[in-house]
C-alpha cells in the first residue's frame, strides 16, 4: 500500500530561506550554505521550496562568478570596483525583495542568474 503525503505550504520557511542569503555579509559563505541545507532537507516537504531553493542556489553561484570576474577587471580597468559594489547591492536587495514576495505567496525572481541547477 502506497502512502501519499501532501506538501505543506510554509511561507515563513520560504521567507527565512531567502533572508538567510544575507548571512554572506556576516560570515562570508553562510549565505550559500544555509539555503543549500534548507533546500536539501525541505524540498520534498514544503510547497515551492524546490523551485525557490534552486533559484537561490543559482543566484548565489552567479554572484560568486560575477565577483571572480570582477577581480581581473580591477587590475585592468579599475571598473571592477564598481561592478563589485553592484554585485554587493544585488546580493543585498534581491533576497529582501524575494523574501517579501515569498511571504505574500507571489512568484520570486532573481535577475541576471545563470541557470546551473535545473
N, CA, C and O of each residue as an XYZ file, in Angstrom:
472
protein
N       0.846     -1.175      0.000
C       0.000      0.000      0.000
C       0.890      1.237      0.000
O       1.834      1.335      0.785
N       0.587      2.159     -0.870
C       1.381      3.362     -1.016
C       0.749      4.491     -0.209
O      -0.461      4.710     -0.274
N       1.586      5.212      0.560
C       1.065      6.340      1.327
C       1.415      7.632      0.604
O       2.484      7.754      0.005
N       0.518      8.576      0.666
C       0.706      9.859     -0.004
C       0.737     10.943      1.056
O      -0.179     11.069      1.869
N       1.803     11.719      1.031
C       1.868     12.846      1.962
C       1.936     14.131      1.158
O       2.850     14.332      0.358
N       0.985     14.975      1.373
C       0.925     16.241      0.637
C       1.957     17.214      1.198
O       2.231     17.243      2.398
N       2.504     17.989      0.312
C       3.435     19.021      0.749
C       2.661     20.121      1.443
O       1.551     20.465      1.037
N       3.241     20.662      2.472
C       2.568     21.736      3.192
C       3.053     23.087      2.678
O       4.161     23.204      2.157
N       2.233     24.077      2.828
C       2.601     25.437      2.441
C       3.200     26.113      3.668
O       2.555     26.189      4.714
N       4.412     26.598      3.547
C       5.098     27.241      4.661
C       5.809     28.486      4.131
O       6.998     28.456      3.813
N       5.062     29.563      4.047
C       5.624     30.801      3.510
C       6.724     31.361      4.406
O       7.673     31.981      3.927
N       6.586     31.136      5.709
C       7.583     31.656      6.635
C       8.940     30.991      6.402
O       9.968     31.666      6.445
N       8.960     29.691      6.158
C      10.214     28.992      5.892
C      10.827     29.466      4.581
O      12.045     29.615      4.486
N       9.993     29.704      3.570
C      10.496     30.237      2.307
C      11.113     31.613      2.512
O      12.161     31.920      1.944
N      10.465     32.435      3.319
C      10.984     33.763      3.605
C      12.325     33.682      4.337
O      13.253     34.430      4.032
N      12.416     32.775      5.297
C      13.668     32.588      6.035
C      14.775     32.123      5.099
O      15.922     32.552      5.225
N      14.435     31.251      4.166
C      15.450     30.763      3.230
C      15.983     31.904      2.364
O      17.186     31.980      2.113
N      15.099     32.788      1.910
C      15.549     33.932      1.112
C      16.411     34.870      1.957
O      17.457     35.328      1.499
N      15.981     35.157      3.181
C      16.730     36.082      4.029
C      18.052     35.488      4.533
O      18.966     36.228      4.897
N      18.152     34.160      4.553
C      19.396     33.541      5.024
C      20.572     33.846      4.100
O      21.728     33.673      4.487
N      20.281     34.301      2.882
C      21.357     34.696      1.974
C      22.132     35.892      2.509
O      23.290     36.098      2.144
N      21.506     36.670      3.363
C      22.162     37.845      3.929
C      23.286     37.468      4.889
O      24.066     38.328      5.298
N      23.372     36.198      5.249
C      24.483     35.732      6.082
C      25.829     35.912      5.388
O      26.869     35.912      6.047
N      25.820     36.065      4.067
C      27.063     36.341      3.342
C      27.751     37.585      3.884
O      28.980     37.642      3.939
N      26.978     38.567      4.278
C      27.543     39.817      4.762
C      28.108     39.680      6.166
O      28.872     40.538      6.610
N      27.744     38.610      6.874
C      28.234     38.383      8.230
C      29.339     37.331      8.252
O      30.381     37.531      8.877
N      29.110     36.214      7.571
C      30.053     35.093      7.658
C      30.889     34.893      6.406
O      31.932     34.242      6.464
N      30.463     35.429      5.296
C      31.205     35.249      4.054
C      30.646     34.158      3.170
O      30.502     34.361      1.965
N      30.324     32.996      3.739
C      29.809     31.890      2.929
C      28.497     31.325      3.468
O      27.907     30.438      2.851
N      28.045     31.818      4.590
C      26.806     31.317      5.188
C      25.592     31.533      4.322
O      24.621     30.783      4.426
N      25.621     32.548      3.463
C      24.505     32.825      2.570
C      24.351     31.802      1.473
O      23.335     31.783      0.779
N      25.347     30.949      1.306
C      25.246     29.831      0.359
C      24.928     28.544      1.097
O      24.085     27.764      0.655
N      25.595     28.319      2.212
C      25.472     27.057      2.953
C      24.082     26.884      3.570
O      23.472     25.826      3.417
N      23.579     27.897      4.256
C      22.289     27.767      4.955
C      21.136     27.526      3.976
O      20.349     26.606      4.199
N      21.000     28.323      2.888
C      19.922     27.998      1.943
C      20.091     26.624      1.298
O      19.104     25.944      1.016
N      21.329     26.217      1.064
C      21.576     24.894      0.492
C      21.080     23.800      1.419
O      20.452     22.843      0.966
N      21.351     23.926      2.701
C      20.901     22.928      3.684
C      19.378     22.942      3.798
O      18.740     21.889      3.810
N      18.798     24.142      3.882
C      17.330     24.231      3.969
C      16.668     23.634      2.734
O      15.691     22.893      2.843
N      17.199     23.955      1.568
C      16.633     23.426      0.318
C      16.757     21.909      0.269
O      15.794     21.219     -0.063
N      17.946     21.379      0.601
C      18.175     19.937      0.509
C      17.304     19.149      1.484
O      16.877     18.039      1.169
N      17.038     19.705      2.658
C      16.281     18.960      3.665
C      14.777     19.161      3.571
O      14.018     18.317      4.047
N      14.326     20.263      2.966
C      12.893     20.578      2.972
C      12.228     20.578      1.599
O      11.024     20.815      1.504
N      12.992     20.314      0.526
C      12.418     20.442     -0.817
C      11.279     19.466     -1.095
O      10.429     19.746     -1.940
N      11.243     18.346     -0.416
C      10.175     17.375     -0.618
C       9.029     17.553      0.367
O       8.027     16.843      0.283
N       9.163     18.493      1.301
C       8.169     18.659      2.349
C       7.367     19.947      2.230
O       6.214     20.005      2.656
N       7.979     20.988      1.648
C       7.343     22.301      1.597
C       7.083     22.689      0.147
O       7.962     22.592     -0.708
N       5.875     23.122     -0.103
C       5.464     23.546     -1.438
C       6.320     24.737     -1.891
O       6.549     25.668     -1.119
N       6.785     24.704     -3.129
C       7.610     25.736     -3.768
C       9.045     25.799     -3.243
O       9.828     26.617     -3.728
N       9.412     24.972     -2.280
C      10.772     25.001     -1.737
C      11.790     24.565     -2.789
O      12.870     25.149     -2.881
N      11.458     23.548     -3.578
C      12.407     23.053     -4.580
C      12.692     24.128     -5.625
O      13.849     24.396     -5.947
N      11.654     24.729     -6.142
C      11.814     25.758     -7.186
C      12.577     26.982     -6.657
O      13.518     27.450     -7.299
N      12.178     27.492     -5.506
C      12.820     28.678     -4.964
C      14.221     28.386     -4.449
O      15.100     29.246     -4.515
N      14.433     27.186     -3.939
C      15.774     26.794     -3.498
C      16.756     26.756     -4.654
O      17.897     27.200     -4.524
N      16.311     26.225     -5.785
C      17.171     26.213     -6.976
C      17.491     27.625     -7.433
O      18.622     27.919     -7.819
N      16.490     28.499     -7.387
C      16.712     29.899     -7.767
C      17.762     30.547     -6.864
O      18.642     31.266     -7.340
N      17.662     30.290     -5.568
C      18.596     30.893     -4.615
C      20.007     30.364     -4.832
O      20.964     31.138     -4.859
N      20.141     29.062     -4.986
C      21.473     28.479     -5.189
C      22.077     28.990     -6.498
O      23.259     29.329     -6.540
N      21.285     29.048     -7.555
C      21.775     29.592     -8.823
C      22.181     31.056     -8.680
O      23.186     31.479     -9.252
N      21.411     31.827     -7.925
C      21.731     33.235     -7.705
C      23.039     33.377     -6.939
O      23.873     34.214     -7.284
N      23.223     32.570     -5.908
C      24.450     32.637     -5.123
C      25.671     32.248     -5.952
O      26.719     32.887     -5.859
N      25.533     31.204     -6.758
C      26.640     30.793     -7.636
C      26.927     31.892     -8.659
O      28.088     32.172     -8.958
N      25.886     32.510     -9.193
C      26.062     33.588    -10.157
C      26.791     34.775     -9.538
O      27.694     35.341    -10.154
N      26.400     35.154     -8.315
C      27.088     36.255     -7.637
C      28.562     35.937     -7.427
O      29.418     36.811     -7.567
N      28.854     34.689     -7.092
C      30.247     34.275     -6.903
C      31.027     34.396     -8.216
O      32.148     34.904     -8.233
N      30.431     33.929     -9.305
C      31.084     34.010    -10.615
C      31.317     35.468    -10.999
O      32.400     35.820    -11.467
N      30.307     36.321    -10.803
C      30.454     37.735    -11.138
C      31.555     38.384    -10.298
O      32.297     39.228    -10.799
N      31.664     38.003     -9.041
C      32.715     38.549     -8.177
C      34.102     38.129     -8.654
O      35.035     38.931     -8.655
N      34.228     36.880     -9.055
C      35.518     36.393     -9.564
C      35.896     37.127    -10.854
O      37.063     37.463    -11.053
N      34.929     37.374    -11.720
C      35.187     38.083    -12.978
C      35.623     39.527    -12.692
O      36.400     40.098    -13.459
N      35.139     40.112    -11.614
C      35.485     41.498    -11.280
C      36.949     41.659    -10.871
O      37.504     42.747    -11.024
N      37.578     40.622    -10.362
C      38.952     40.740     -9.874
C      39.922     41.167    -10.977
O      40.660     42.132    -10.776
N      39.957     40.494    -12.134
C      40.858     40.990    -13.179
C      40.463     42.366    -13.705
O      41.319     43.133    -14.147
N      39.163     42.683    -13.657
C      38.717     43.990    -14.122
C      39.239     45.112    -13.231
O      39.409     46.244    -13.685
N      39.492     44.796    -11.958
C      40.070     45.795    -11.060
C      41.466     46.179    -11.548
O      41.814     47.359    -11.600
N      42.250     45.178    -11.900
C      43.618     45.427    -12.336
C      43.692     46.002    -13.744
O      44.586     46.792    -14.050
N      42.768     45.612    -14.588
C      42.821     46.065    -15.973
C      42.234     47.460    -16.164
O      42.864     48.316    -16.785
N      41.068     47.688    -15.650
C      40.370     48.933    -15.948
C      39.969     49.737    -14.713
O      39.606     50.906    -14.836
N      40.026     49.142    -13.550
C      39.550     49.824    -12.359
C      38.042     49.782    -12.208
O      37.505     50.179    -11.174
N      37.357     49.302    -13.240
C      35.895     49.223    -13.181
C      35.415     48.067    -12.302
O      34.246     48.012    -11.920
N      36.311     47.165    -11.992
C      35.936     46.028    -11.164
C      35.388     46.448     -9.818
O      34.518     45.777     -9.264
N      35.895     47.568     -9.277
C      35.370     48.061     -8.006
C      33.891     48.426     -8.124
O      33.089     48.102     -7.249
N      33.549     49.093     -9.202
C      32.145     49.458     -9.407
C      31.270     48.221     -9.571
O      30.163     48.160     -9.036
N      31.770     47.242    -10.309
C      30.998     46.018    -10.509
C      30.879     45.220     -9.204
O      29.841     44.610     -8.949
N      31.926     45.221     -8.383
C      31.839     44.534     -7.084
C      30.805     45.199     -6.179
O      30.066     44.522     -5.465
N      30.761     46.511     -6.215
C      29.743     47.227     -5.439
C      28.351     46.869     -5.947
O      27.435     46.645     -5.155
N      28.195     46.815     -7.261
C      26.907     46.434     -7.851
C      26.512     45.014     -7.447
O      25.352     44.765     -7.121
N      27.466     44.083     -7.465
C      27.191     42.699     -7.049
C      26.754     42.673     -5.581
O      25.827     41.949     -5.218
N      27.424     43.463     -4.743
C      27.043     43.535     -3.330
C      25.649     44.087     -3.129
O      24.892     43.593     -2.293
N      25.307     45.116     -3.897
C      23.961     45.700     -3.795
C      22.906     44.695     -4.250
O      21.863     44.550     -3.611
N      23.182     43.997     -5.363
C      22.244     42.967     -5.836
C      22.078     41.866     -4.796
O      20.968     41.384     -4.567
N      23.196     41.465     -4.160
C      23.154     40.423     -3.142
C      22.437     40.846     -1.885
O      22.042     39.999     -1.083
N      22.260     42.149     -1.694
C      21.539     42.655     -0.533
C      20.064     42.891     -0.837
O      19.198     42.541     -0.035
N      19.784     43.473     -1.974
C      18.413     43.898     -2.285
C      17.502     42.747     -2.715
O      16.381     42.628     -2.222
N      17.979     41.897     -3.635
C      17.087     40.872     -4.182
C      16.651     39.811     -3.175
O      15.507     39.365     -3.253
N      17.497     39.377     -2.230
C      16.962     38.460     -1.215
C      15.846     39.081     -0.381
O      14.898     38.391     -0.008
N      15.948     40.374     -0.084
C      14.902     41.032      0.704
C      13.611     41.139     -0.105
O      12.530     40.836      0.399
N      13.730     41.571     -1.362
C      12.548     41.682     -2.227
C      11.860     40.330     -2.382
O      10.637     40.234     -2.280
N      12.654     39.282     -2.629
C      12.068     37.958     -2.840
C      11.561     37.335     -1.551
O      10.650     36.508     -1.593
N      12.117     37.703     -0.414
C      11.567     37.226      0.862
C      10.171     37.805      1.072
O       9.266     37.110      1.535
N      10.004     39.074      0.730
C       8.679     39.697      0.852
C       7.703     39.034     -0.111
O       6.566     38.736      0.256
N       8.149     38.803     -1.343
C       7.281     38.132     -2.318
C       6.909     36.731     -1.841
O       5.751     36.332     -1.964
N       7.863     35.978     -1.302
C       7.588     34.616     -0.832
C       6.601     34.629      0.326
O       5.738     33.756      0.415
N       6.718     35.610      1.212
C       5.792     35.665      2.349
C       4.381     36.034      1.906
O       3.408     35.708      2.586
N       4.268     36.717      0.758
C       2.949     37.062      0.216
C       2.412     36.008     -0.752
O       1.303     36.147     -1.268
N       3.188     34.962     -0.997
C       2.755     33.906     -1.900
C       2.931     34.246     -3.367
O       2.361     33.573     -4.226
N       3.709     35.275     -3.676
C       3.958     35.676     -5.059
C       5.167     34.926     -5.607
O       6.013     34.482     -4.832
N       5.264     34.776     -6.927
C       6.450     34.130     -7.510
C       7.690     35.009     -7.348
O       7.610     36.234     -7.429
N       8.826     34.371     -7.120
C      10.074     35.096     -6.924
C      10.911     35.069     -8.196
O      10.737     34.203     -9.054
N      11.826     36.035     -8.303
C      12.667     36.125     -9.479
C      13.996     36.781     -9.105
O      14.025     37.832     -8.463
N      15.085     36.151     -9.512
C      16.410     36.716     -9.353
C      16.968     37.015    -10.738
O      17.321     36.092    -11.471
N      17.053     38.307    -11.114
C      17.551     38.634    -12.445
C      19.050     38.374    -12.565
O      19.763     38.304    -11.565
N      19.505     38.235    -13.785
C      20.917     38.003    -14.116
C      21.463     36.725    -13.487
O      22.655     36.636    -13.192
N      20.602     35.746    -13.284
C      21.015     34.481    -12.685
C      21.354     33.482    -13.766
O      20.594     33.291    -14.715
N      22.505     32.846    -13.615
C      22.922     31.789    -14.520
C      22.240     30.506    -14.055
O      22.403     30.112    -12.900
N      21.493     29.859    -14.913
C      20.758     28.639    -14.555
C      21.698     27.435    -14.606
O      21.862     26.818    -15.659
N      22.301     27.106    -13.494
C      23.213     25.978    -13.403
C      22.460     24.743    -12.939
O      22.593     23.664    -13.517
N      21.671     24.913    -11.892
C      20.863     23.825    -11.358
C      19.467     23.947    -11.949
O      18.794     24.960    -11.763
N      19.037     22.917    -12.658
C      17.713     22.944    -13.283
C      16.788     22.218    -12.388
O      15.601     22.098    -12.693
